């Protein structure tokens, strides 16, 4: 490849829209170009890098026994309604109608498609297990696309799906994909961690996120100071406080608290710290009332609550809900709630013997509310939002927050999709059973951004050689000198004949511009051919990742470049 013919131009200045290094450098180095908010054209350099990522992913998926196919992007809406995800995705989903008024969506994932395919292609238990994957564009209508490829509305993803006859088989398939993902990210050279994840709109039970560490990453995770616990912030389960000792509870006593509709006002009027108060937060779950009890100084993790009820939609009570269902907004307590309300309580409620909470009448709270005597709990469940300093569930150590970029996510789905879609196979006993599924995603374009975040300096990108669009750049420092041109062309041919991916910067530009562009784009090895070097019989070489500079005899330039490339990261 000759730079003079490359369909791309590097940018001298940082684009105003770019907030993070990966976005800034991928734009400046001409790997991507913005088409619309959250939508980018992948330029020739970017396509070469994403193709290399895809190759590694395909090799490991094939080695793990998965078969590649290609599914459509435009999907009929009806299966999504059947699984509940049409509503669960909400405004994140692109929706459209054809000329006949039929409803379609642009696929954010393809679980529904695979379940229906399996129904027809895998009729018997003898056809299982099976695993298929694709590399395809996905669509999510992000409210605020940002950070370039890290939070876009269109993104390239590898998604795989396993189909098994039972839970044991699903777990075996899941472990195979887990191991394949480790191989993928190890080969790609990413600095990453694997954490317990939150399934979000995908649903299911056990799931893990593969997170590339990055100072500017939007994806937060929790780690123990002692190194023995990792989890997504939405999935983190801090150790609850020790159970309060048994003691004689005080009487349930009403206290007038006019206008105290918040914990702050309640604490002020009652002279109590927030941690001695109890919130009773009401939610609607498709017409059913659910109460969640947490200490007054903690917040409810709505994602955890939604996960418990997936695919049913969960939302906080609105003003009309309080009025129509007879609850006093701002003064709700768990005592006296009828059987028509399901009461969840975070285990932290066990950490105190009695509580101050709402009296279920306007402008009144109570003190002395005691579990079992004054209120019931239908289900104990970790439902508080994590906060830094919580205790590790493994060893009680301090939990802290770190930043990352999610580059892979795997899920044990069970029958979340096959059951509502009636996607079944005939088991050995002749009965029809739903497929037990797993889902496995890798963000191809996200990996490119994550690699840049982890491998850059003030001058530009420092690609690992596996991901660089070209492995060696030959820079003609004096393109108008025939001797420089002749030797540069010779080295270019010699490297090409050796199977090296090489680019020749033959532009009529100043040497300084070429040097800056080579650093910006991030070619792993640079070979500089200049008039003074030819006079001395040498070429200059540079390893981009380390900055190491050296010289080599002119006749040995190609061989030396190959040696440097071999030892480069």
N, C-alpha and C positions, 0 to 999 in steps of 0.2 A: 504494500500500500504506500502511495506517495501522498504526503500531506497536502501538496498542491492540488490534488484532486478530491480530497476528503470532503464529504458533504457536511461541513460543520465549521463554525468559526468560534474560537475561544473569545471570551469576554474579558476585557481589561479590568472592569469595575464590578463590585459586588452588586447583584440585583437587589433592589430595595425590598422586594417581597420576601427574600430569603432570611429566615430567622436562625437557622442552625447550619453547622458546617457542611453537612452532607447536601442539603438543598443548595447552598451557595456554590459549592464546588462542582456539583453535578451540572448545574446550569452554566457556570463559567467555563468548565472544561468541555462543554458541548456534548454531554452524555444524554441530556434531556432538554426538551423545550416545552414551555407551558402552552397548552391549547385552550384551556379554560380552568376555572378554579378547581383544583384537585384532579385535573386530567392533563396528562403529559404525553407528548410524542417521544418515543425512544429513538434517539439518533443512532447513526452507525456505530459509534464507539460504545454507546450504552447497550446496543443490541449484541455486540460481541461479548460484553461482560455478562449480560443476563443469559446468553446462550451457554456460557461456561458454567454458570450456576445451575442452569437446567440440566446440563450434561451430568454433573455430579449427582444431582437429585435423581435423575433417571437411572443412572447406574446403580445407585443404592436401592431404589424402589424395585428395579428388575431383580437385583440380587436377593431381595427379601421376598420375592415371589409375587409381586404385584404386576398386573398387566395394564398397559396403557390403552386408553380409549379417548374419545373426544365427545363431550356432551354439549348440547346447545346452550347459548347464553340466554335466549328468550324462552321463558318457561311458562306453561299454563298456570294460572293462579289457583285452580281448584285443589290440587294436592297440597298446596301451602295452606289453604283454608282448613283442609282435613287435619293437618298436624298442628294447627293453631299458630303457625309461625307468620301467617299473613298479617295477623293482628299484632303478634309479639314484636315483630320487627318495626312496626309503626312507620314513622317517617323516614327511617333508614333505608327503606326499600323503594327502588324505582319501580313504578307501575305504569302500564300502558294498555291501550286497547287496539285491536286490529280494526279493519274497516267494517267488520261484521259485529263490532261491539263486544267481542270476546276479550276477557281480561287476561293479561300476561304480566310477568315480572321479569326484571333483569336479575339473573341469579347471583346472590351473594355467596351461596354454597349450593351443593347439589344432592343433599341427602335424599330428598323426595324422589329425584330422578333415579337414583341408584336403587332405592327400595322397589320402585315400580319395574325397573329393568330386571331385577332379581326375580320378581314374581314370575316373569315369563321365561327367563334364561336358566334359572336354577330350580327346577321343579321338585327335586328330590334331595334328601339328606346326603345321598351319594355324591352330589355336586358340590358339597361343602367340605372344607372352608373355601372361600373365594375372596380375592382382593383385586380391586381395580383402581387406577389413578388416571389423572389427566393434568396437563399444564394448560391453564385457561385464564382468561380475564374474568374478574369478578367486579361487582358493582354494589356500592353502598352510598346512599345519598347523605354523606356527612354534613352536619349543620355548619361546621366550621373546618373545612379542609385546611391543613397547615403542614408545615415542615416538609413540603415537597412530596416525595414518595412515601413518607412515613404515615401520613393520614390523608389518603387520597380517596376520590370517589370511584376511580377505576384503578385496579391493581392486578398484577399477574401472580397467580397462586398455583401451587401444586396441591391438589386435593385428592386424597385416597380414601377408600371405603372398604372395610372388611365385612364379610357376611359369614356368620357361623350358625351352628344349630343350637348352641347353648352357651351359658355364661362362661364355662371353662374354656371353650374354644375361643370366645371373644377375648378373654384375658390373654390367651396364648398369642392371638393375632396382635393384640395391643402391645405385648412385650416385643414382638418381632419388629413392629413399627417404631417403638421406642428405641430399640437398639439401632435400627437403620438411621433414625434421626441423629443419634449420637455420632454415627459414622459420617453423615452428611456435614454436620457443623464442625466436626474435627477436621475433616478434609478442607473445608472452606476457610479454616484458620480463625474462626470467630472466638472471641473471649465471651463465654456464655455460662449461664446457670440454668438448671432445670427446677421448676417450682410447681407446687400444687396450684392448680389454676381454678378460675371461675368460668363455668361453661357458657355464660351469657345466653345469647339467643339460640346457640346450638343445642343446649340441653344435655341431659345425660348425667352420669355420676362421676366416677373417677376421671380426672383429666390432668394433663401436665402442659405447662408452657415452657418453651425454650426461649430464653431471654438473653439477647446480646447486651452486655454491659455498655452503658453510654451515659455520660454526665448530663446530657440534654434529653435523654429519653423520656417520652411521655408516659411510658408504662412503668408503674411503680411496683416494687415487690418488697417483701419483708424478710429480714434475715436476723438470726439470733447472734448476739455478740460472741457466742461460743462456737458458732459455725455448724450447728447441728440441726438447723431448721430453716427452710426456705418456703415461701408461699406468696402468691399474688395477694395484693392488699385486700382485694374483695373476698379472697378465700381464706385469709389468715384467721386462725382460731387461737386467740391468746388464752393463756391459762387463767381461769376465773379465780377470784379471791377465795381464800379458805372459807369454809362454811362457818357461819356465826355460831358461837357456843349456845347451848340451850339455856334459856333464862325465862323467867316469868314475864310474859308480855304485858305491857301497859294496856289500859283500856283504849278502845277505839274512840277518839275524841274529835269532835268537829271544831274547826277554827274558822272564823269569818275572815275571808281574804278578798275583799271587794276589788274587782278588776284584775286580779292576779292570774292572768291567762298564760303567763310564761313561767318557766322555772326560775328565772332571775327575780321576777316580781314576787313569786311565791316564797322563795328563799328569804328575800328581804323582809316580807311581812311576817313570816313565821320565825325568823331568826335562826334558820337552819342552813347548813352548807348544802350545796347542790347535790353532793354525793349521798346525803341522807334522804333525798326525795326520790320518788319513783314516777317515771313517765309511764303513761298508759296510752300508747299511740294506736289509733284505729286505721285499718286499711279495708278496702273493698276488694274482694276476690270474686269477680264475676257475680256480684249480687250478694255474696256472703260477707258477714262482718268478722274481721279478725283483729284481735287486740294483741299488741306486743309490749311486754314489760321490760324496761331497762332502767338502770340508775339514772337519776336526773342529770348527771354530768356526762352522760354518754349519748351517742346518737344511734338510731336504728340503721343497720345496713340493709337497705331496701333490696339490693341485689341478692343477698342471701335469702331473704324472704321470698323473692320472686322465684329463685331457684327451687325452693321447696314446693312451689305450686305450679311450676312449668308443666304444660304450656298455658295454663290459665293466666289471665292478665291480672296483675296486682297493682293497685294504685292507692295513694293516701286518701283519706276521707276529704271531701270537699264540703263547703258550707252547707249545701243542700242535703248531703248525707247525714250530717249531724241533726238537722231539723227533721228530716223525714223519718229517721230511725230513733229519735227521741234521746239523743245524747247531748250533754251540756258541753259545748266546745270550750276547751281550756280547763275543764274541771272534771275530766273523766278519770275514774279510778276502777280497779278491777273488782272491788267488792260489790256483790249484788249483780254482776253481769250474768245474764241468763244463758241457757244452753244454746241459744241461737248465735252466741258469740264464741268463737274459738280463741282461747287465750294461750299465747306463746310467751315464754319467759326466758330471758337470757340467764345462764347459770350464775351471773354476777348477782342476781337477786338473792341467791342463797347466802351471799356474803354479809348480809345484815339481817338481824332478827326481826326488825319492824321498820316500817316506812311511813313517811308523809306522802300523801298522794291525793288525788281529786276525790271529792265527796259525791260526785254525780249530781250536784245541784249547783247552779250559778253562784259564784262568789263564795264558795265554801270548799275548804280542804279538810283532810283528817290527818291525825297523827296516830301512831300505834298500829297501822295496818300490818297484820301478821299472816304469813302464808299458812294455809290449812284452817286457821280459825276464821279469818275474814275474807279470804279469796282463794280460789282454786287456780291451778295451772294445768292446762290440758296437755302441754308439750314443752319440755325443757329443750332449748335449742340455742346454739351460739348465734346471736343476731346483732351484736354490737359492732359498730365500725371500729376497725383497728386504729389505734393511735400510738405514736412513737413512745416507747417506754413501757408498753405492756410487757407482760411476762411470757417467756417462751413456753409452749405447751410440753416441750421435751424435758428441759432442765431448769426452767424458771428464770433463765437469764434474760437480760434486757433485749427487747426487739427494736430494730431500727429499720428505717426506710432507705432503699437504694433505687436508682433509676436504671432503666433498660429500654430496649426495643424488642418487642415480641416478634420473633422470626419464625416460630413454629408452635403449633398447638395441637394436641392429640386428645381424643375423647373416647370413653367407653359409653356408647349410646344405649345399649340394651335394645329394647323394643319401642323406644320413643317414636320412631318413624314407621317401622313395619306394622305395628299394631293398628294405629288409626288408618293406615293406608291398606290394611288387610293384605299385606305382602307376606305370603306364607309359602312354605315348602311342605312336602309330605315326609313325615318322619318315619323311622323304622317300623313303628307300630301302626302305620297307616293314617295317623291323625295329622291334621294341618296345624303347623306351628309357625309363629312369626319369626322372621330372621332376627338374629341377635347381632347388632351392628356396632362398628367402630368408625370413627371419622378422624382424618389426619391431614392437617394443613401445613404448608410451608409457604411463606411469603417470598416469592422470587425477587420482586422489585424492592421489597423491604430489606432483603439481605444485601442488595447492592448499596442501599443507603447506610445500613448498619456497618458494613465493611468500611465505608468512607469515614463514618464517625469514629471508628476505632483506628483508622490508618490515614492520618493527615497531619500536616504541619502548616506553618504560615504560608509556605510556597504552593501548596496544593495537595493532591492525593498521593499516597504512598501505597499503591496496590500490592497485595501479595501476588506473586507471579502467576498463581493459579487463576486469578480473577482479572488481571490486567488485559485490556483490549488488545494490546500488542506487547510482546515480551522485551523487545529491543528497539530502541529508536536510534537511527543514524542521523546525526545533525551535521549538515553541510554549513560550516561556519562562514565560508566564502563561496557562495553559489555561483559567482561570476568567474571563478578561477577554474580553468579546464582540468588542471591536475586534481583539484579537490573533487570535482564532479566525477572524474574517472575513477579515483580510488573509492569514493563513497559508493558509486554504482557497483564496483567490484565486491566490496564488503557486503553490500545489500544482496547480491546474487549468491555469495558464499553462504551467508546466513540462511537465505531462503532454501538453498539446496540441502542444508542441514536440518530442515524442517522447523526452523525457528520462525515464530510470528514476528515479522520485522516491519517497521515503518520508516520511510526515508523522508526526512524534512528537506525538501528541495525547493522550498519557497524562496522568492526573492525578497527576503526580510532580513533585518539586522540580526546578527548572531544573538544579541541579548534577548530579542523577542522569542527566538527559537528555544533558547535555554529556559526561559520563563515558561513557555508553553509545555516543554518536555516535563518540567517539574509539576506544572499544574495538572496535566493529564495523568502523570504518575507512571510513566513507562519504567519498569523495574531496572533496566540497564540502559545507559546512554553511551553512545560512541560518538565522539566529536572529531570530525575530520576538518582540519584547517590548514591554511597555507603555511603557517609557521611550523606546524607539526610535520607536514610533508617534507619541508626543508630539513627537519631534524630526523625524519624517518620514523615518526611516532604518531600515535593517536592518543587522545585523552578519553578515559572511561570513568563513569560514575555509577555507583549503585544507589538508586533513589531511596530505598528504605533506610539505609544507614548513612548516606552522604559520603561514603568512602570513595576517594578519587585515586586513580592510578594511571599509568601510561603503559603502552605496549608497542612493540615494533609494528610498523605499518603492515608488514606482511602477515603478522600474527593477530591482527585485529579481530577477525571473526572467531578464531579459536579462543582468544582471551575473553571475548564477550560471552561465549558459550560457557566457559568455566565460571565466570562471575554469575551468570544466570543460574547455574547449577547450585551454587552455594547461597544464592539470595533467598530470603524468606518467601 
